[in-house]
Amino acid sequence: MDCRERILSDDYYDVIVDFPIQILEEEGRQVCYANVENLYNIIYFSRQDVQNVSSYFFRYRGVPKLYGLMQGEPIAAGFDPNSLIVSGITQVQLEPLALTGRGCVIAFIDTGVQYDNPMFLNDDGTSRILAIWDQTIQTGTPPAGFQYGSEYTREDINLALASEDPYSVVPSRDENGHGTALAGVAAGSRVRGGLAYQGAAPEADIVVVKLKQCKRYFRDFYMVPQEVPAFQENDIMLAVQYVDSFADTFNRPVVICLGLGTNTGDHSGSSALSNYLDLVAVKRSRAVVIGGGNEGNARHHYQGSLPGNSRGMQSIPVEIRVEQGAQGFLLELWGNVPDVFTISVQSPGGETIPPLRLGINDSITYGFIYERTQVTVAGTLVEPASGEELIQLRVQDPTPGIWTFWVETPGQGGSGQFHLWLPIAQFLSAPVYFLESTPYITMTEPAMAMGPISVSAYNAANNSFYIESGRGYSRTGAVRPDFAAPGVDVFTFRGKESGTSLAAAITAGAVAQFMQWAVVDGNNRLVGSREIKNYFIRGASRSPNMVYPNREWGYGRLNIVGTFDALIGV
């Protein structure tokens, strides 16, 4: 079986490692792998080589996380430019600045793009899309340096557009529409159904990666419903590496827009994807924009505290409501050094699992006598990426009702603080939520990464915060989000849509405008994500009755006009 087949096969595990591949080759293994900028290696190896599948479950850092889409259902409506106007985007599109994203590239890593949509065409009918890497199609040629999927260049797309049957030439489609919606908001132009339409950066070039769906065993392990789009962390990392290659430092900048998120992880930016995005964001002529997720009102985060400085065992009950039809869920507990936590479980029927102290990487699976539920408890005292304690519970076929998770600590002089997260809403087959939850620290990963620009969402019609939007700060207290952008009733090619992915798309377009001014027009060729972030923070609109930064708005509301006013000292 060649490497491409291994990458696509459900008989092979995908693992993200941060050590040289030669270590495995010296053991006599034939290794199929992909390198991510000498920072990580993604290894594909046979499941038969794994003696104990549960041991793979415990190598938490290496198991790719699953990411979902951060957007709601569309509502039919006519074009409304208000979201662009309140962000200052429409104003700077006009003379004298005339910032339209010209010379910039905006990259979308998502569900693909409808490349024949008039929004993405030039006046002569040719495409503004530089390239599409469709990870789901294996009949074409992969991009140089990559081992799966098919790449379609602008030349290929133009040939397709000139043919009677475009999709026979370039078969890549966006069946979901999410990727096309984001691309249109950030960089769309032209007309739709006779209505004038224009995105934030209508002259920017576009690069698209259509992510392949996660492998079957990952979907089964995370218990994600079959019909729900779910994408693996390693495929996203390779997509970032691909779109980053389109940057031409000091000449053609690249803005990467991510409208994906997950609740898996420590919520402080320690994941492999977050670390890689930090690396990309500090490069010149690059910027990364990430939506903060729609988990603020989902009741999927619990923050607790036990008297860490007391003597003797302390415990607190955490109750979770499981509705009828829930296939299962993952629950993660993250504790802070030097505290040590254990967790016990009580089912709705009163059966209990006693507290268990696990080793460095250990697990145990319990079955109930009167219920069909199985609970696998996994844990590590020091999770390598974050350095913190992690306890992960996989609850399969849970009985509907109230489940109680008793969190315990012997008290060793720490803060006693701990956090619990449930999966993002669309990864659950039925509602599962904490009875006592907090809306804070609900921004999804990788929006907790510190290098990229992360945004929450608000309603531009009345300046109210979007109730579903994820909120900060990070688990370690870092300021996230950087600011809020319009994300409610934003006009897309499908009508009005809401979600933080739309806020990310609007921000990505605004960043492309600024990149045109700074890099393409030569006003600040050394600019990168960190500088742009702080320029935008300085220009953000702020209400006089609020203290900034705060957990909802970060440092205020996106306003690129304010950014240029700050540059000239207004």
C-alpha positions in Angstrom: 0.0 0.0 0.0 1.5 3.3 -1.1 1.6 6.4 1.1 -1.5 8.0 -0.5 -3.6 4.9 0.2 -2.4 4.8 3.8 -3.3 8.5 4.3 -6.8 7.8 3.1 -7.4 4.4 4.6 -9.4 3.8 7.8 -7.0 0.9 8.5 -4.2 3.5 9.3 -4.0 5.8 12.3 -3.0 9.4 11.9 -0.6 10.7 14.6 0.9 14.1 15.1 4.4 14.0 16.6 7.1 16.6 17.3 10.2 14.3 17.1 12.4 13.4 14.1 11.0 10.7 11.9 14.4 9.0 12.0 13.7 7.7 15.5 11.0 5.4 14.0 13.1 4.5 10.9 16.0 3.4 13.1 13.5 0.9 14.7 13.2 -0.7 11.2 9.7 0.7 10.5 8.6 1.7 7.1 7.2 5.1 7.8 4.7 7.1 5.7 4.6 10.6 6.9 4.1 14.3 6.1 6.4 17.0 7.5 4.8 20.3 8.6 7.5 23.0 8.3 10.0 21.0 10.4 7.8 21.6 13.4 5.7 18.5 13.3 5.5 15.2 11.5 2.2 13.5 10.7 2.6 9.7 10.7 0.3 7.2 9.1 0.7 3.7 10.5 -1.3 0.5 10.5 -3.8 0.0 13.3 -2.5 -3.6 13.4 0.8 -2.3 14.7 -0.9 -0.9 17.8 -0.9 -3.6 20.5 -3.4 -1.7 22.7 -5.8 0.7 21.1 -6.5 2.4 24.4 -2.8 3.3 24.6 -3.3 5.3 21.4 -6.2 7.0 23.0 -3.9 8.2 25.8 -1.2 9.8 23.7 -3.4 12.8 23.7 -1.0 15.2 22.2 -0.6 13.1 19.1 -4.3 12.3 18.5 -5.7 14.8 15.9 -8.6 16.8 17.2 -11.8 17.1 15.2 -13.0 20.6 14.1 -16.5 21.7 13.1 -18.0 24.6 11.3 -18.9 27.8 13.1 -22.0 29.0 11.3 -25.7 28.8 11.6 -28.5 28.1 9.0 -29.0 30.8 6.3 -32.2 32.9 6.0 -33.3 34.2 2.6 -32.8 38.0 2.4 -31.6 40.8 0.1 -28.2 42.4 0.2 -27.4 44.5 3.2 -24.0 46.2 3.4 -24.4 47.4 7.0 -21.9 44.9 8.4 -19.2 46.3 6.1 -20.2 49.9 6.7 -20.0 49.7 10.5 -16.6 48.1 10.3 -15.3 50.9 8.1 -14.6 48.5 5.2 -16.9 50.2 2.7 -15.4 53.7 3.5 -11.8 52.6 2.8 -12.8 50.9 -0.4 -13.3 54.4 -1.8 -10.8 57.0 -2.8 -8.3 58.2 -1.7 -7.3 54.9 0.0 -9.1 52.6 -2.6 -8.4 49.5 -0.5 -10.0 46.5 -2.2 -7.5 43.8 -1.4 -5.7 44.2 -4.7 -2.4 42.2 -4.8 -3.4 40.2 -1.7 -4.4 36.6 -1.3 -7.1 35.4 1.1 -7.1 31.7 1.8 -10.0 29.7 3.0 -9.6 26.3 4.6 -13.1 24.9 4.7 -15.7 23.0 2.7 -14.5 24.2 -0.7 -15.9 26.8 -3.1 -18.4 27.2 -5.9 -15.7 28.4 -8.3 -18.3 29.3 -11.1 -20.1 31.7 -8.8 -20.0 35.2 -10.4 -18.7 36.6 -7.1 -15.3 35.1 -7.9 -15.0 36.1 -11.6 -13.2 39.0 -13.2 -14.9 41.3 -15.7 -13.7 39.1 -18.6 -15.2 36.0 -17.1 -11.9 34.5 -15.8 -11.4 33.4 -12.3 -10.0 35.3 -9.3 -9.2 31.9 -7.7 -5.5 31.1 -7.8 -5.8 27.5 -6.9 -8.0 24.9 -5.2 -6.6 22.0 -3.3 -9.5 19.5 -3.0 -8.4 16.9 -0.4 -11.5 14.8 -1.2 -10.7 14.1 -4.9 -7.9 11.5 -5.7 -8.1 11.4 -9.5 -6.0 14.4 -10.1 -2.5 15.5 -9.1 -1.7 16.6 -5.5 0.1 19.9 -4.9 3.9 19.7 -5.1 5.1 18.3 -1.8 1.8 16.8 -0.8 0.6 13.2 -1.2 -3.2 13.2 -1.5 -6.0 15.2 -3.0 -6.0 17.1 -6.3 -4.8 20.6 -7.1 -6.6 22.8 -9.7 -4.8 25.9 -10.8 -6.3 29.1 -12.1 -5.5 27.8 -15.6 -7.5 24.7 -14.9 -10.4 26.7 -13.5 -10.4 29.1 -16.5 -10.5 26.1 -18.9 -13.4 24.7 -16.9 -15.3 28.0 -17.0 -14.9 28.2 -20.8 -16.3 24.7 -21.3 -19.9 23.6 -21.6 -19.6 21.3 -18.5 -17.2 23.1 -16.1 -17.4 20.3 -13.5 -16.2 17.7 -15.9 -12.9 19.6 -16.1 -12.6 20.8 -12.5 -14.9 18.5 -10.4 -14.4 20.2 -7.1 -17.6 21.3 -5.5 -18.8 22.9 -2.3 -21.8 20.8 -1.3 -22.1 22.4 2.1 -21.8 26.1 1.0 -20.0 27.2 4.2 -16.6 27.8 2.4 -18.3 29.7 -0.4 -20.2 31.9 2.0 -17.0 32.9 3.8 -15.1 33.5 0.6 -18.0 35.7 -0.7 -18.1 37.8 2.5 -14.4 38.3 2.6 -13.6 38.6 -1.2 -16.8 38.4 -3.2 -17.9 40.8 -5.9 -20.3 41.2 -8.8 -24.0 40.3 -8.7 -26.3 37.6 -7.4 -29.8 37.3 -8.8 -29.6 40.8 -10.2 -28.7 42.3 -6.8 -25.4 44.2 -6.4 -23.0 42.4 -4.1 -19.6 43.2 -2.8 -17.4 41.6 -0.2 -14.8 43.3 2.0 -11.8 42.8 -0.4 -13.4 42.3 -3.9 -10.1 42.5 -5.8 -8.1 40.0 -3.7 -7.0 36.8 -5.2 -8.4 33.6 -3.5 -6.9 30.2 -2.6 -9.1 27.4 -1.3 -8.6 24.1 0.4 -11.5 21.8 0.5 -10.9 19.6 3.6 -11.6 15.9 3.5 -13.9 14.5 6.1 -12.4 12.8 9.1 -11.7 9.1 9.0 -14.4 6.7 10.2 -12.6 5.6 13.3 -12.1 9.2 14.4 -15.8 9.9 13.9 -16.6 6.7 15.9 -14.2 7.5 18.7 -15.4 11.1 19.1 -19.0 9.9 18.6 -19.8 12.6 16.0 -23.0 12.1 14.0 -22.4 10.8 10.5 -24.1 13.7 8.8 -22.1 16.4 10.6 -19.0 17.8 8.9 -15.9 17.0 10.9 -12.3 17.7 9.9 -9.0 16.4 11.3 -6.4 18.6 12.8 -3.6 17.1 10.7 -5.5 17.8 7.4 -6.0 21.4 8.5 -2.3 21.8 9.4 -1.3 20.6 5.9 -3.8 23.0 4.4 -2.2 25.9 6.3 1.2 24.8 5.0 -0.2 24.8 1.4 -1.8 28.2 1.5 1.2 29.7 3.2 3.3 28.8 0.2 1.4 31.4 -1.9 2.9 34.3 0.1 5.5 36.4 -1.5 7.2 38.3 1.3 7.3 42.0 0.8 5.1 41.7 -2.3 2.0 39.5 -2.1 0.7 38.9 1.4 -1.5 36.0 2.4 -4.4 36.2 4.9 -5.7 32.9 6.2 -9.3 32.7 7.3 -10.4 29.9 9.6 -14.1 29.4 10.5 -13.5 26.1 12.3 -13.4 25.2 16.0 -13.3 22.6 18.6 -13.8 22.3 22.4 -11.1 19.6 22.6 -8.0 20.9 24.1 -6.7 23.0 27.0 -8.2 26.3 25.8 -4.9 28.1 26.1 -3.5 27.6 22.7 -1.2 24.6 23.3 -2.5 22.3 20.5 -0.4 21.3 17.5 -2.6 23.4 15.2 -2.4 26.4 17.5 1.4 26.2 17.8 1.7 26.0 14.0 -0.6 29.0 13.5 1.5 30.9 15.9 4.5 30.2 13.8 2.8 31.2 10.6 1.4 34.4 12.1 4.8 35.8 13.0 6.0 35.6 9.4 6.2 38.8 7.4 3.3 39.4 4.9 1.2 36.8 6.7 -1.9 37.1 8.8 -4.2 34.5 10.4 -7.8 35.3 11.4 -9.9 32.8 13.4 -13.5 32.9 14.6 -14.0 32.3 18.3 -16.8 29.7 17.9 -20.5 29.6 18.8 -20.3 28.0 22.2 -21.0 30.9 24.5 -24.7 29.9 25.1 -24.3 26.1 24.7 -23.6 25.4 28.4 -20.6 23.2 27.6 -18.1 24.8 30.0 -17.9 24.3 33.8 -15.4 26.2 36.0 -15.0 25.0 39.5 -12.8 25.5 42.5 -11.9 23.4 45.5 -10.0 24.5 48.6 -6.6 23.6 47.3 -4.8 24.7 50.5 -6.8 22.6 52.9 -5.9 19.2 54.3 -8.0 16.1 53.6 -10.0 15.1 50.5 -12.3 17.8 49.1 -14.9 17.1 46.5 -17.6 18.9 44.5 -20.4 17.5 42.3 -20.7 18.5 38.7 -24.1 17.7 37.1 -24.6 17.0 33.4 -28.0 16.7 31.8 -28.1 14.1 29.0 -31.2 14.2 26.7 -32.8 11.2 25.0 -30.9 10.1 21.8 -27.4 11.0 22.9 -25.0 8.6 21.3 -22.2 9.6 23.7 -19.8 12.4 24.5 -16.3 13.2 25.5 -15.7 15.1 28.7 -12.3 16.8 29.5 -11.1 18.0 32.9 -8.1 20.3 33.0 -6.4 21.2 36.3 -3.7 23.6 37.2 -0.2 22.8 38.6 0.3 21.7 41.4 -3.2 20.5 42.1 -4.0 16.8 41.5 -7.6 15.9 40.7 -9.5 12.6 40.5 -13.0 12.1 39.2 -15.8 9.6 40.1 -19.0 9.1 38.2 -22.6 8.5 39.2 -25.2 7.4 36.7 -28.9 8.6 36.7 -29.8 5.2 38.1 -27.4 5.6 41.0 -24.6 3.2 39.9 -21.1 4.7 40.6 -17.6 4.5 39.4 -15.1 5.1 42.2 -12.4 7.8 41.9 -9.3 6.4 40.2 -5.8 7.8 40.2 -4.2 7.0 36.8 -0.6 6.8 35.9 1.3 8.8 33.4 -0.7 7.5 30.4 -3.3 5.1 31.6 -7.0 4.2 31.1 -9.7 2.0 32.3 -13.2 1.2 31.0 -16.2 0.6 33.2 -19.5 -1.0 32.3 -22.6 -0.6 34.4 -24.7 -3.6 35.6 -28.2 -2.1 35.1 -27.3 0.3 32.2 -25.6 -0.2 28.9 -23.4 2.8 29.3 -19.6 2.3 29.1 -17.3 4.9 30.5 -13.6 5.0 29.7 -11.5 7.2 32.0 -8.1 8.3 30.7 -5.6 10.6 32.4 -2.2 12.0 32.5 -0.8 14.0 35.4 1.3 16.2 33.0 -0.1 16.6 29.5 3.0 17.3 27.4 1.7 20.3 25.4 0.3 22.3 28.3 2.1 20.8 31.3 -1.3 20.5 33.1 -3.3 17.6 34.4 -5.8 16.1 32.0 -8.6 13.6 32.7 -10.7 12.6 29.7 -13.9 10.6 30.0 -15.5 8.9 27.0 -19.2 8.2 27.9 -20.8 5.8 25.3 -24.5 5.2 25.1 -25.3 7.3 28.2 -28.6 6.7 30.0 -30.8 9.9 29.7 -31.0 11.9 32.9 -28.7 13.6 35.3 -25.1 12.3 35.4 -23.0 13.5 38.4 -19.2 13.7 38.1 -17.6 14.2 41.5 -14.3 16.1 41.2 -11.9 15.5 44.1 -8.6 16.7 45.3 -6.5 16.0 48.4 -5.5 19.7 48.6 -1.8 20.3 48.1 -1.5 24.1 48.3 -2.7 24.9 44.8 -5.5 27.1 43.6 -8.0 24.3 43.4 -9.2 25.6 40.0 -10.4 23.2 37.3 -12.3 23.3 34.1 -14.6 20.9 32.3 -15.6 21.0 28.6 -18.1 19.1 26.6 -17.9 18.8 22.8 -19.2 21.6 20.5 -22.9 21.4 19.9 -22.9 20.0 16.4 -20.7 17.1 17.5 -23.5 15.9 19.9 -26.4 13.7 18.6 -28.7 15.1 21.3 -28.4 17.9 23.9 -25.8 17.3 26.6 -25.0 20.2 28.9 -24.0 21.3 32.4 -26.8 22.2 34.8 -24.5 24.9 36.2 -22.3 26.4 33.5 -20.3 29.5 32.7 -20.4 31.3 29.4 -16.8 32.4 29.8 -13.7 30.7 28.4 -15.9 29.3 25.7 -13.9 30.4 22.7 -13.1 27.3 20.7 -9.6 26.2 19.7 -7.6 27.3 17.8 -8.9 30.9 18.6 -7.0 30.7 21.8 -3.6 30.8 20.0 -1.9 34.1 20.7 -0.3 34.9 17.3 -3.4 35.0 15.1 -6.2 37.5 15.3 -9.2 36.0 17.0 -12.6 37.5 17.0 -16.0 37.2 18.7 -19.2 38.3 17.0 -21.8 41.0 17.5 -25.0 42.3 15.8 -24.2 45.3 13.7 -27.8 46.4 13.6 -27.9 47.3 17.3 -24.3 46.8 18.6 -25.5 43.9 20.9 -23.2 41.0 21.6 -24.1 37.8 19.7 -25.4 35.5 22.5 -24.0 32.3 20.8 -20.5 33.8 20.4 -17.6 32.3 22.3 -16.2 34.5 25.1 -12.8 34.8 26.7 -10.4 34.8 28.3 -8.2 31.8 27.8 -7.9 29.2 30.5 -4.6 30.8 31.6 -6.0 34.4 31.6 -4.7 35.6 28.3 -6.8 38.2 26.5 -9.0 36.5 23.9 -10.7 37.7 21.7 -8.8 40.6 20.3 -12.0 42.3 19.2 -15.5 41.6 18.0 -16.7 41.8 14.4 -20.2 41.7 12.8 -21.4 38.1 12.8 -25.2 38.3 13.0 -27.4 38.5 9.8 -24.4 38.9 7.6 -25.3 38.8 4.0 -23.8 35.8 2.0 -24.7 34.3 -1.4 -27.3 32.2 0.4 -29.0 35.0 2.3 -28.4 36.2 5.9 -26.3 34.0 8.1 -24.9 34.2 11.6 -21.9 32.8 13.4 -18.3 33.7 14.3 -17.0 32.3 11.1 -18.8 35.2 9.3 -17.0 37.6 11.8 -13.7 36.0 10.8 -14.5 36.4 7.1 -15.3 40.1 7.5 -12.1 40.6 9.5 -10.0 38.7 7.0 -11.3 41.0 4.3 -10.4 44.0 6.4 -6.9 42.6 7.1 -6.4 42.2 3.3 -7.3 45.8 2.8 -4.7 46.8 5.4 -2.2 44.4 3.8 -2.7 46.1 0.5 -2.0 49.5 2.0 1.0 48.2 4.0 2.7 45.6 1.8 1.4 46.0 -1.8 1.4 49.8 -1.7 4.7 49.9 0.2 3.7 51.7 3.4 4.9 49.0 5.8 6.3 46.0 4.0 7.5 44.3 7.2 4.0 44.0 8.7 2.7 40.7 10.1 -0.2 39.3 12.1 1.0 40.7 15.4 1.4 44.2 14.2 -1.9 44.2 12.3 -3.6 42.9 15.4 -2.4 45.8 17.4 -3.1 48.4 14.7 -6.7 47.0 14.6 -6.9 47.1 18.4 -5.9 50.7 18.5 -8.5 51.6 15.9 -11.3 49.5 17.4 -14.6 51.3 18.4 -15.1 51.3 22.2 -18.2 52.2 24.3 -17.6 54.8 27.0 -19.4 52.7 29.6 -17.3 49.6 29.3 -13.8 48.6 30.6 -11.5 47.1 28.0 -10.3 44.5 27.4 -13.2 42.3 28.4 -14.3 38.8 27.9 -17.0 39.5 25.2 -15.6 42.3 23.1 -11.8 42.0 23.7 -10.6 45.5 22.9 -13.7 46.7 21.1 -15.4 46.5 17.7 -13.7 46.1 14.3 -13.3 49.6 12.7 -10.6 49.8 10.0 -11.3 53.6 9.6 -10.3 54.0 13.2 -7.1 52.1 12.5 -6.1 54.6 9.8 -7.2 57.5 12.1 -4.9 56.1 14.7 -2.0 55.9 12.2 -2.3 59.7 11.5 -2.9 60.6 15.1 -6.6 61.6 14.9 
